[in-house]
Amino acid sequence: MAKTIFEELGGRYERQGDYLIPCIALSAEEEQPIGIWGQQHLGYLTQYNRGYIH
C-alpha cells in the first residue's frame, strides 16, 4: 500500500478495530504574555465573576 503524506512526514497510525487512527501528540506550548485586551477581560472577570476565576 502506498504511503500517505502523513506517513511520509514521519507520522504513524495505530489500528483500533477496523480504523486507523493517527498517533498525534501536542508539543508543549510556551507561556505567552496576554495583551492589553486580555488584561482588560481578566480584570472584568475578577471583578464581576468571582466564581469563574480561581
Secondary structure per residue as TSV (DSSP state, phi and psi in degrees):
chain	resnum	aa	ss	phi	psi
A	1	M	-	360.0	140.2
A	2	A	-	-70.9	145.0
A	3	K	-	-74.2	145.2
A	4	T	-	-83.1	169.4
A	5	I	H	-61.3	-38.4
A	6	F	H	-59.5	-43.2
A	7	E	H	-70.4	-35.9
A	8	E	H	-64.8	-28.6
A	9	L	T	-87.9	5.7
A	10	G	T	102.5	3.5
A	11	G	-	-81.4	163.8
A	12	R	-	-140.6	161.7
A	13	Y	E	-114.1	154.4
A	14	E	E	-121.9	130.4
A	15	R	E	-84.4	126.6
A	16	Q	E	-128.7	101.9
A	17	G	T	68.6	-125.1
A	18	D	T	-93.0	3.1
A	19	Y	E	-109.7	148.9
A	20	L	E	-105.4	116.0
A	21	I	E	-105.0	128.7
A	22	P	E	-68.5	137.8
A	23	C	-	-85.8	107.7
A	24	I	-	-123.1	134.9
A	25	A	-	-127.6	135.3
A	26	L	-	-83.0	140.1
A	27	S	-	-78.9	154.3
A	28	A	-	-68.4	127.7
A	29	E	-	-88.6	143.8
A	30	E	-	-77.1	146.4
A	31	E	-	-74.8	129.0
A	32	Q	-	-116.4	142.9
A	33	P	-	-68.6	145.4
A	34	I	-	-83.5	149.9
A	35	G	-	-80.5	-172.1
A	36	I	H	-63.5	-39.5
A	37	W	H	-73.6	-31.3
A	38	G	H	-66.7	-37.1
A	39	Q	H	-68.1	-39.4
A	40	Q	H	-62.9	-43.7
A	41	H	H	-66.5	-40.5
A	42	L	H	-62.0	-41.4
A	43	G	H	-61.9	-40.9
A	44	Y	H	-63.1	-45.8
A	45	L	H	-64.0	-40.3
A	46	T	H	-69.9	-28.9
A	47	Q	H	-82.8	-42.3
A	48	Y	H	-107.7	-20.3
A	49	N	-	-124.4	67.4
A	50	R	T	-61.6	-30.8
A	51	G	T	-75.5	-16.7
A	52	Y	T	-81.0	-40.2
A	53	I	-	-98.6	131.4
A	54	H	-	-88.4	360.0
